[in-house]
């Protein structure tokens, strides 16, 4: 199994246990599922415990959301009220990623620069449909993952977007 960590903060973003696709050699699209957890259990959204299983005397904590977000403790970020604020963040973030790439993988710098411009135009075109998530430490210094819901096979699927060059793989 591989864990993908933010190269700036070192925090875990996702694992290769989810269905994923590499787009234009710069974006990982990770396909999540909506889940509900009760205590340590995981229950798919929409599933109901039968009356026999329901225990009315205990208080159980329940959390619902996208499995990738919950499993990797990503935190929703409300820092981007408009395209302008997100674009400013991206420019700063991309400079940091380029600096890291120059040190670790100089052969990837051109790939990143060329393909990232196209990806960013596409993402900014869908800005109003996106949710933003930071890593567990909630620092906006590192990567802010994007979540959008897409219609796939007649079902609304949460798709998380991560920048490939802002991640490092760690084998577990």
SETOR-551477 format. One record per residue (C-alpha): residue number from 1; residue in one letter; x, y, z negated. Coordinates in Angstrom, 1 decimal. Last residue first. Layout:
// SETOR-551477
+-----+------+--------+--------+--------+
: seq : type :     xx :     yy :     zz :
+-----+------+--------+--------+--------+
: NUM :    a :      X :      Y :      Z :
...
+-----+------+--------+--------+--------+
// end
This chain:
// SETOR-551477
+-----+------+--------+--------+--------+
: seq : type :     xx :     yy :     zz :
+-----+------+--------+--------+--------+
: 172 :    x :    3.7 :    0.9 :   -4.0 :
: 171 :    x :    5.2 :    2.6 :   -0.9 :
: 170 :    x :    5.4 :    6.4 :   -1.1 :
: 169 :    x :    4.6 :    8.4 :    2.0 :
: 168 :    x :    5.3 :   12.2 :    2.0 :
: 167 :    x :    2.7 :   14.7 :    3.0 :
: 166 :    x :    2.7 :   18.3 :    4.3 :
: 165 :    x :    3.8 :   17.0 :    7.8 :
: 164 :    x :    0.6 :   15.0 :    8.1 :
: 163 :    x :   -1.8 :   17.8 :    7.3 :
: 162 :    x :   -4.8 :   16.3 :    5.6 :
: 161 :    x :   -8.5 :   16.3 :    6.7 :
: 160 :    x :  -11.1 :   14.4 :    4.8 :
: 159 :    x :  -14.1 :   13.1 :    6.7 :
: 158 :    x :  -17.4 :   12.6 :    4.7 :
: 157 :    x :  -19.7 :   10.4 :    6.7 :
: 156 :    x :  -23.4 :   11.3 :    7.5 :
: 155 :    x :  -24.8 :    8.1 :    9.2 :
: 154 :    x :  -26.3 :    7.6 :   12.7 :
: 153 :    x :  -23.2 :    5.7 :   13.9 :
: 152 :    x :  -21.0 :    8.6 :   12.8 :
: 151 :    x :  -22.5 :   12.1 :   12.0 :
: 150 :    x :  -19.8 :   14.1 :   10.5 :
: 149 :    x :  -19.5 :   15.7 :    7.0 :
: 148 :    x :  -16.5 :   17.9 :    6.4 :
: 147 :    x :  -13.8 :   17.8 :    3.8 :
: 146 :    x :  -10.6 :   19.8 :    3.9 :
: 145 :    x :   -7.4 :   19.2 :    1.9 :
: 144 :    x :   -5.6 :   22.1 :    0.4 :
: 143 :    x :   -1.9 :   21.4 :    0.4 :
: 142 :    x :    0.5 :   22.9 :   -2.0 :
: 141 :    x :    0.9 :   26.3 :   -3.6 :
: 140 :    x :   -2.9 :   26.4 :   -4.3 :
: 139 :    x :   -2.1 :   24.6 :   -7.5 :
: 138 :    x :   -5.0 :   22.5 :   -8.9 :
: 137 :    x :   -2.6 :   20.0 :  -10.6 :
: 136 :    x :   -4.9 :   17.2 :   -9.3 :
: 135 :    x :   -4.5 :   18.2 :   -5.7 :
: 134 :    x :   -6.6 :   20.8 :   -4.0 :
: 133 :    x :   -9.9 :   20.4 :   -2.3 :
: 132 :    x :  -11.7 :   22.6 :    0.2 :
: 131 :    x :  -15.2 :   22.1 :    1.7 :
: 130 :    x :  -15.8 :   22.8 :    5.3 :
: 129 :    x :  -18.8 :   23.6 :    7.5 :
: 128 :    x :  -18.3 :   27.3 :    7.5 :
: 127 :    x :  -14.7 :   27.0 :    8.8 :
: 126 :    x :  -15.6 :   24.9 :   11.9 :
: 125 :    x :  -13.8 :   27.2 :   14.4 :
: 124 :    x :  -11.0 :   27.6 :   11.9 :
: 123 :    x :  -10.4 :   23.9 :   12.0 :
: 122 :    x :  -10.2 :   23.8 :   15.9 :
: 121 :    x :   -7.9 :   26.8 :   16.0 :
: 120 :    x :   -5.7 :   25.2 :   13.3 :
: 119 :    x :   -5.4 :   22.0 :   15.2 :
: 118 :    x :   -4.3 :   23.7 :   18.4 :
: 117 :    x :   -1.6 :   25.7 :   16.5 :
: 116 :    x :   -0.6 :   22.6 :   14.6 :
: 115 :    x :    0.3 :   20.7 :   17.7 :
: 114 :    x :    3.1 :   23.0 :   18.9 :
: 113 :    x :    4.7 :   23.9 :   15.6 :
: 112 :    x :    4.5 :   20.4 :   14.0 :
: 111 :    x :    5.9 :   18.6 :   17.1 :
: 110 :    x :    8.7 :   21.3 :   17.3 :
: 109 :    x :    9.6 :   20.8 :   13.6 :
: 108 :    x :    9.5 :   17.0 :   13.7 :
: 107 :    x :   13.1 :   16.4 :   14.7 :
: 106 :    x :   14.2 :   18.5 :   11.7 :
: 105 :    x :   12.9 :   15.9 :    9.4 :
: 104 :    x :   14.1 :   16.4 :    5.7 :
: 103 :    x :   15.5 :   19.9 :    5.5 :
: 102 :    x :   13.8 :   21.6 :    8.4 :
: 101 :    x :   10.6 :   19.8 :    7.5 :
: 100 :    x :   10.7 :   21.3 :    4.0 :
:  99 :    x :   11.1 :   24.8 :    5.4 :
:  98 :    x :    8.4 :   24.2 :    8.0 :
:  97 :    x :    6.0 :   23.0 :    5.2 :
:  96 :    x :    6.7 :   26.1 :    3.2 :
:  95 :    x :    6.1 :   28.4 :    6.2 :
:  94 :    x :    2.9 :   26.4 :    7.0 :
:  93 :    x :    1.6 :   27.1 :    3.5 :
:  92 :    x :    2.1 :   30.8 :    3.8 :
:  91 :    x :    0.3 :   31.0 :    7.2 :
:  90 :    x :   -2.4 :   28.7 :    5.9 :
:  89 :    x :   -3.2 :   30.7 :    2.8 :
:  88 :    x :   -3.5 :   33.9 :    4.9 :
:  87 :    x :   -5.8 :   32.0 :    7.4 :
:  86 :    x :   -7.9 :   30.8 :    4.4 :
:  85 :    x :   -8.4 :   34.4 :    3.2 :
:  84 :    x :   -9.3 :   35.6 :    6.7 :
:  83 :    x :  -11.7 :   32.8 :    7.4 :
:  82 :    x :  -13.9 :   33.7 :    4.4 :
:  81 :    x :  -14.6 :   33.0 :    0.8 :
:  80 :    x :  -11.5 :   30.8 :    0.4 :
:  79 :    x :  -10.6 :   30.3 :   -3.2 :
:  78 :    x :  -13.4 :   27.9 :   -4.1 :
:  77 :    x :  -11.3 :   24.8 :   -4.6 :
:  76 :    x :  -12.7 :   21.4 :   -5.4 :
:  75 :    x :  -10.3 :   19.3 :   -7.3 :
:  74 :    x :   -8.8 :   16.0 :   -6.1 :
:  73 :    x :   -8.6 :   13.3 :   -8.7 :
:  72 :    x :   -7.3 :   10.6 :   -6.3 :
:  71 :    x :  -10.1 :    8.2 :   -6.8 :
:  70 :    x :  -12.8 :   10.9 :   -7.1 :
:  69 :    x :  -11.8 :   12.8 :   -3.9 :
:  68 :    x :  -11.2 :    9.6 :   -1.9 :
:  67 :    x :  -14.6 :    8.2 :   -3.1 :
:  66 :    x :  -16.6 :   11.2 :   -2.2 :
:  65 :    x :  -19.0 :   12.3 :   -4.9 :
:  64 :    x :  -20.9 :   11.1 :   -7.9 :
:  63 :    x :  -20.1 :   11.0 :  -11.6 :
:  62 :    x :  -22.0 :    9.3 :  -14.3 :
:  61 :    x :  -21.3 :    9.2 :  -18.0 :
:  60 :    x :  -23.4 :    6.6 :  -19.9 :
:  59 :    x :  -25.4 :    7.4 :  -23.0 :
:  58 :    x :  -26.6 :    4.3 :  -24.6 :
:  57 :    x :  -30.1 :    3.3 :  -25.9 :
:  56 :    x :  -32.0 :    3.1 :  -22.6 :
:  55 :    x :  -30.0 :    0.2 :  -21.2 :
:  54 :    x :  -31.0 :   -0.4 :  -17.6 :
:  53 :    x :  -30.2 :   -4.0 :  -16.5 :
:  52 :    x :  -33.8 :   -5.3 :  -16.8 :
:  51 :    x :  -35.2 :   -2.2 :  -15.0 :
:  50 :    x :  -33.0 :   -2.9 :  -12.0 :
:  49 :    x :  -30.1 :   -0.5 :  -11.4 :
:  48 :    x :  -30.7 :    1.7 :   -8.4 :
:  47 :    x :  -28.4 :    2.0 :   -5.4 :
:  46 :    x :  -28.8 :    5.3 :   -3.5 :
:  45 :    x :  -25.2 :    6.2 :   -3.7 :
:  44 :    x :  -23.0 :    3.1 :   -4.0 :
:  43 :    x :  -22.1 :    2.0 :   -7.5 :
:  42 :    x :  -18.7 :    2.0 :   -9.0 :
:  41 :    x :  -18.3 :    0.9 :  -12.6 :
:  40 :    x :  -15.9 :    2.3 :  -15.1 :
:  39 :    x :  -18.5 :    4.5 :  -16.8 :
:  38 :    x :  -21.2 :    4.9 :  -14.2 :
:  37 :    x :  -19.7 :    5.8 :  -10.9 :
:  36 :    x :  -21.7 :    7.0 :   -7.9 :
:  35 :    x :  -20.3 :    6.8 :   -4.4 :
:  34 :    x :  -20.3 :    8.7 :   -1.1 :
:  33 :    x :  -17.9 :    7.2 :    1.3 :
:  32 :    x :  -14.6 :    8.4 :    2.8 :
:  31 :    x :  -13.0 :    8.5 :    6.2 :
:  30 :    x :   -9.5 :    9.9 :    6.2 :
:  29 :    x :   -8.5 :   12.1 :    9.2 :
:  28 :    x :   -4.8 :   12.6 :    9.2 :
:  27 :    x :   -3.7 :   15.7 :   11.1 :
:  26 :    x :   -0.3 :   16.5 :   12.8 :
:  25 :    x :    0.4 :   13.8 :   15.5 :
:  24 :    x :   -2.5 :   15.0 :   17.6 :
:  23 :    x :   -5.0 :   13.2 :   15.4 :
:  22 :    x :   -3.9 :   10.3 :   13.1 :
:  21 :    x :   -6.8 :    8.2 :   12.0 :
:  20 :    x :   -7.8 :    6.7 :    8.7 :
:  19 :    x :  -10.0 :    4.0 :    7.1 :
:  18 :    x :   -9.2 :    4.0 :    3.5 :
:  17 :    x :   -6.6 :    1.9 :    1.6 :
:  16 :    x :   -3.8 :    4.0 :    3.1 :
:  15 :    x :   -3.8 :    6.1 :   -0.1 :
:  14 :    x :   -4.8 :    9.7 :   -0.8 :
:  13 :    x :   -3.6 :   13.1 :   -2.1 :
:  12 :    x :   -1.2 :   12.2 :   -4.9 :
:  11 :    x :    0.7 :   15.1 :   -6.4 :
:  10 :    x :    4.3 :   15.9 :   -5.6 :
:   9 :    x :    3.5 :   19.6 :   -5.6 :
:   8 :    x :    5.2 :   20.7 :   -2.4 :
:   7 :    x :    5.5 :   17.4 :   -0.4 :
:   6 :    x :    1.9 :   16.5 :   -1.3 :
:   5 :    x :    1.7 :   12.8 :   -1.8 :
:   4 :    x :    0.4 :   10.0 :    0.4 :
:   3 :    x :    0.3 :    6.6 :   -1.4 :
:   2 :    x :    1.2 :    3.5 :    0.7 :
:   1 :    x :    0.0 :    0.0 :    0.0 :
+-----+------+--------+--------+--------+
// end
